[in-house]
Amino acid sequence: MKILKHARREFSGYNILESGKRLLDRKPLQCSLYVTDRCNLDCAYCTEYDNSRPHPSLDDLKKWIRKIRELGTMRIALVGGEPLVHPNIVELVRYCRELGFATSLTTNGFLLTRKLLAELEDAGLQVMQISVDRMTPSPITKKSFKTILPKLDYFRDSKISLHITGVICADTLPESRAVLETGLSRGIPTEVRLVHADPLHRFRVDRGPREELERFIDSMIERKRRGEKIHTSEAILNYQRSLLRGDHVEWTCMAGYKLFFVSAQGKFWICSMVHTDKHIMDVTLDDLYANYRKKSCQEGCGVYCAVSASLLVRIPSMFRHSLTPDADKATHSAITNPDGTYKMNGGTKSGPSADDCVTLRKRV
């Protein structure tokens, strides 16, 4: 039953027939598209904004969106940066819906107005995630719930499904319970996630005391079991608890295959933390399928959308064993160097860069 509930949540807004096919075929479920690198805030822990870069053009974004759909992708998540700073965000939402995407948007909510929400709803936006970290701002994060509380009234008559997501670290932990309570008390599905490290297992902020973090995760698990609107699956909550304890979790990462990212420069990214120099216009279904494998950076991974999809999707063994030994060998040799490390193309401010089908050296 828990698996079915998880599936219903993950496939919300999907075409049911198409979603069933995606559990069996080699086409992707979701793409997160960075519509801009720019953001109106400058939170210290964030790796996903760069205000020195211009917005990608509307024509380029539409071209990439068509390609993403041609690959068979069902859902597109419009992210940033801050997607609401893009001057054509409403038109982009409308275009995604015209192509048949289930469409969501992640925002800090600061630029949201009643008029803009109505325009996004008219364009067909189905889901909005508002990211908040504390009730009040701090030097680490500006994403305060207090600032956007009046905007929650905009959703009273809206068809857009709203949920709230926060981040737990040492800076936010004193107010994390208040964030959770504030969202749930208003009937809004809410979750607060552990801050994640980069693929080299480095944290940009102090993570906080393990025992206190674990108690908070445990409390969300209990509330989830009581039927409260904790906006994540129990599997992901248990996964976060395992991260805190250093316990190994057996899974196969689907990032770069069933879900992938496209940067604001049109580059294909395995996930938000592992980047490639391959352009989305050059990506094929075979390129995606080559990423269906365990990755050295998946141990301790905090890219929860990748973990969630990977725990949900179970490809039948007939597909897993369809590769011949020679094909397996060819795939492996294409992505590794003689010394056993993986090919890298340098780095960016946002995180490591990698050639297609690439992960990082395993932690020693």
N, C-alpha and C positions, 0 to 999 in steps of 0.2 A: 504494500500500500504506500509506503514512503517513496518508493521509486516512482509509482504512478503520480503521486502528488508533485514530486520533483519534476517529472516530465510535463505535467500540466502547466506548472509555473514557467518552465523554460520555453514551452511552445505557445505561450499566450500571445495571441495576435497572428499566429501562423495559419496558413492554409493547412488544414488537417491532413489532406491527402499528400500534399507536398512534403510535409514534415515527416510522415511515415516513410516516404521514399528516402529522405535524407539519413535515416537511421541505417539504411542498407546500401545506398550507392556511394560513390566516391565524390559527390559534390558537397560544397561547404554549407554549413548552417548559417553562419553569421560573419559579417565583416564590420569592424569598427573603422570608420573613415574620419580622419582628422580634417575637418573642413577649414581649419586655420591653426597656426601655432601660437597666435597672439591671445593674450588674456588680459583682463582688466584687473586681476589680482596677481600677487607675487608671493605665494605661500612657499616657505623655505623648503619643505620636504618634497615639493612637486618637481617631477622631472619632465613634465609634458607641456611646457610652454617656452616660447622664444619670441619676444617682442621685437627683435631685430628683423624678423622675416615678414614679408608682405603676405596678404591673403592670396591663396591660389585663385585663379580666375574662375568665373562661373562656367565658362566653356570647358576648361580642363576638368573641373569637378564633375560636370555632367558626363564627360567622356569616360572618366574613371568609374562613375556610378554605372554606366551602361556595361562596361567591361565586368564589373563585379557581379552584375545580374546575369550576364552571359555565362559566367562560370557556374551558375545555378544557385547562387547565394540567396537564402530566403529572407534573412533579416539584416538590416543595416542600422548600425548605431552611429549617430552623428556626434562626434566628440571633438575635443581640442586639447590645448588651448581652451578658450571659451567660445563655443559655437555661436552664441548669440551676438558676438562682436562682428561676425561676418555679415556684410550688408545684404546678402542674398539668401539668408538662412531660410526664409519662408518659401522662396522659390525652390530651394534645394529639397526641402521636405516634400513639397508638392510633386516634384519630379520623381523622387524615390517612390512615392505612392503610385504615381502613374505607371511606373515600371513593375508594380506588384510587390514591392518590398513591404514586409512588416517593418515599421520605422520607429526608432526611439531617439532621444536626444538627452545628453548629459550636460548639465549646466550648474554653475554656482548660484544661479537665481538672482544675482544682484541687478542684472539688466532687464529682468522680466517685468513687463507691464501688463495690465489687463488687456490692452489693445493688441500687444504682441501675442499673448496667449491665444486670444480669439483668432488671430491670423494663422497661427500654427495649427490650431484645431481645424480651421476651415481648409487648410492645406492637407489635412489628413494625419497629422501626428498622432500616434497611438499611446506612446509611453514617454514620460519625462522623469528623469532621475535628477534630483537636486542634491548636490554634494555639500554637506556642512560638516564642520569638525568640532566646533565648540559652541556654547551659547553666546559667548562674547569673543571678540578677536584677541589675538596675542601676537607677539613678534614672530612666532612660527607660522601661524595660519590666520588669514583674514576671513576665512569662510565661516562666519558666525551665523548661527540660527536666528539670533535676535534680529539681525538685519532683515531677514526675509520673512519673518513670521507674518507680517501684514499681507504678504503676497499669497499666502496659503488660501485666503478667502477667494482668490480668483478662480480656484478650482472647484468651488461648490457646485456650479452648474456646468462644469466642463466635462466633455467626454474623454479627455486625456487622462490616462491612468498615471497617477503621481506616486512616486516613492522617494524616501529620504535615505541617503547613505552617508555615514560618517567614517572617520578614521581614528583608530585608537593608537596613541603613543603616549609618552610620558607627559607631553604638553597638554594633550586633550583629555587624558584619563580622568582628571578631577571633574570634568563636565560631561563626560560621555554618557553617564546614566541620565543626566538631565536632557541631553539630546534625544536619547532613546525614548524617555518618558514623554517628552513634548510631542514627538511625532506620533507615538502610539495613542496618546490621549486624544488626539484629533482624528483618530481612525485612519491614519496614513501608514501604510506598510513601511517599516523603518528597520535599518540594520546599521551596526557600527563594526567596521572591519579592522583587523590588525594592520598596522602600517607594514608595507612589504619592503624587503631588501631588494637590491639589484641582483642580476644574475651572478655577480661575484660575491654575493652574501654580505654586502655593505649596506648599512642603514644611514640615511641622511639626517636622521633625527634620533634622539634617545628613545629607545623602544619602550622603556618603562619596566617596573618590577614584575617579574614573571608570575609570582603568586597572585598579585592583584589583577593582572591581565587575565589569568586563567579563571579566576573567580567570576570575572565579568562575562567571559565566554560561556562558562557554565550556567550563569543566570539567564543568558539568552537561549541556551538549549532548553532549559526548564520552561521558559515562557513560550518558546516555540511549541513544546509538547502540550502546553495548556491551551493551545489554539490561538495565541496572540499573534499579531501580524508582524512577526519578525521576517523581514524581507530577504531571506536567504534560506537555503535548505539546511536540514540538520546535518547532512553530509559535509557541507562546507564549514559549519560550525565545529564539527568534530575534527575536520581537517586542520582548522586553525588551532585547536587545542593540541593536536599532534605537533604542529610547528613549534608551539611554545615548549612542549616537553622534549623536543628533539627526536620524536618517534618517527620511524620510517613508515611511509604510506605507499602501498603498492598501486601504481597506476601508470598509464601510458599517455603521454601528453599529446593532445590533438591540435595544439596550436600550430598554425601554418597549414592546417589541413581542414578540419571541420570549422575552425574559426581562424581568422587572420586579420591583420591590420593594414591599412594603407595610409601612408604619411601625407602631410600637406604638400609634399613635393611629388606625390604619386608613386612613392617607393613601396614595394611589398615588404611588409614586416611580419615575421613569424608571430610576434606578439608585441605588446607595448614596450617590452624591455629588450627584445632580441631583434635587431634590424638587419636588413639586407640592402644591397645596392641595385637589386633587380627592380625594374619598373613594372607596375601592375599591368600595363598594356602588353607586356611580354610573358605574363604568367599563364601557364596551362594547367589543366586538371592533373596532368602527370607531375608537374612541379608541386602542386598541393599534396598529392598523395605521397610523394617522397618524404614529406614531413610527418607521416604517420609512423611514429617510432618513439621509443624512449629517448629522452634528451638529457644530457649531462647537467643542464641547469634546472631540471624539474625538481630536484631534491631541494626542498625548502621554498619552492615557488610560491609567490604571493600574488600572482596574476590570477585573481579568483574567477574571472570569467573563463579563462582557459582551463582551470582546474574543474570548474562546474561542468562545462561541456564535456570534458574528458571523463569525468565520473559518470555522466549521464549516458553518453553514447557508447554502445557496445557493438562493435562490428563483428558479424558472424565469423566464426573460425574459417569458413570456406574462403572468405575474402582474405583473411590474414595469411592463409597458406597457399594462396594462388600464385605468389611469387616463387619462381624456381630458385634453387640455390645459387645459380649463376647470376640471376637478377639481383638477389640479395647482396651478393658479393660486389656487383657493379655499383649498386646504390651506395654501399658502404665506402668503396674506394673513391667515389665521387665527392664525398663530403669530409674525408679525413686526410690528414697529412701522414707521412711516414712515421713521425714520432708519436702518433696517436692523438695529437691535438687537432682542433678543428680550424678550418680556414677563416681568417678574420680580415676585415677591410679597414681597420681603424675604429675610431669611436666618434661619438657625437656628444653634445651636452646632455641629451636626453637619455643616453644609455649606450651600451655596446652596439657596434654595427657588425653584421655578419653576412657572408655570402649566402645565397639561397641554399636551403637545407642544412643550416649550420647551427650548432650549439657551442657552448664554451667548455674549456677544460674542466674536468671534474675536480671538485675540491679535494685537496690532499688532507 
